[in-house]
Amino acid sequence: PNVGLSNKVENPKYTLVEFADYKCPHCKAAGTTIKLFLSGRNDVRFIFKPFPLDGNCNPNIQRKGDNSRCLF
């Protein structure tokens, strides 16, 4: 769970992990809420994990895309 982009909080009480696609508009909208939630909190470690919504690089997605989401 500690692999990914993180805010590097020492000894967190909670860990929040987000799996998101860089091009997903819903993921982008959630980013605002997550940023607001984390502001001023030093007891929450946030870890971002790329989850491209393209079957070319993510075997969990059936639909194939243009590979642009796979470039992370």
C-alpha positions as CSV (number, residue, x, y, z in Angstrom):
1,P,0.0,0.0,0.0
2,N,2.9,2.4,0.3
3,V,3.9,2.2,-3.3
4,G,2.7,5.2,-5.4
5,L,2.8,9.0,-5.1
6,S,2.4,10.0,-1.5
7,N,2.3,13.1,0.7
8,K,4.9,11.4,3.0
9,V,3.1,11.8,6.3
10,E,5.1,10.2,9.2
11,N,3.2,7.8,11.5
12,P,-0.3,8.4,10.0
13,K,-3.4,7.4,11.8
14,Y,-5.2,6.8,8.5
15,T,-4.1,6.0,4.9
16,L,-6.2,7.1,1.9
17,V,-5.4,5.4,-1.4
18,E,-6.8,6.7,-4.6
19,F,-6.7,4.7,-7.9
20,A,-7.3,7.1,-10.7
21,D,-6.8,7.8,-14.4
22,Y,-5.0,11.0,-15.3
23,K,-7.5,11.8,-18.1
24,C,-10.7,10.8,-16.2
25,P,-12.9,13.9,-15.6
26,H,-14.5,12.3,-12.6
27,C,-11.1,11.6,-11.1
28,K,-10.1,15.2,-11.7
29,A,-13.3,16.4,-9.9
30,A,-12.6,14.1,-7.0
31,G,-9.1,15.7,-6.7
32,T,-10.6,19.0,-5.5
33,T,-12.5,17.2,-2.7
34,I,-9.5,15.1,-1.7
35,K,-7.3,18.2,-1.6
36,L,-9.8,20.0,0.6
37,F,-10.0,17.0,2.9
38,L,-6.3,16.7,3.3
39,S,-5.6,20.4,3.9
40,G,-4.5,21.0,7.4
41,R,-4.5,17.3,8.3
42,N,-1.3,15.7,9.4
43,D,-2.8,12.3,10.4
44,V,-3.7,11.1,6.9
45,R,-1.2,9.6,4.4
46,F,-2.5,10.0,0.9
47,I,-1.3,7.6,-1.8
48,F,-2.1,8.1,-5.5
49,K,-1.9,5.0,-7.7
50,P,-2.3,5.3,-11.5
51,F,-5.2,3.2,-12.8
52,P,-5.4,3.8,-16.6
53,L,-8.8,3.2,-18.1
54,D,-7.4,1.6,-21.2
55,G,-7.3,-2.1,-21.9
56,N,-4.0,-1.8,-23.8
57,C,-2.1,-1.3,-20.5
58,N,-4.6,-2.3,-17.8
59,P,-5.9,-6.0,-18.0
60,N,-8.8,-5.1,-15.7
61,I,-10.4,-2.9,-18.4
62,Q,-12.0,-4.6,-21.4
63,R,-12.3,-1.5,-23.7
64,K,-9.2,-0.7,-25.7
65,G,-8.2,3.0,-26.1
66,D,-5.6,5.0,-27.9
67,N,-2.7,4.2,-25.5
68,S,-2.5,7.8,-24.4
69,R,-3.6,6.9,-20.9
70,C,-0.8,4.3,-20.7
71,L,1.9,6.9,-20.7
72,F,2.5,7.6,-17.0
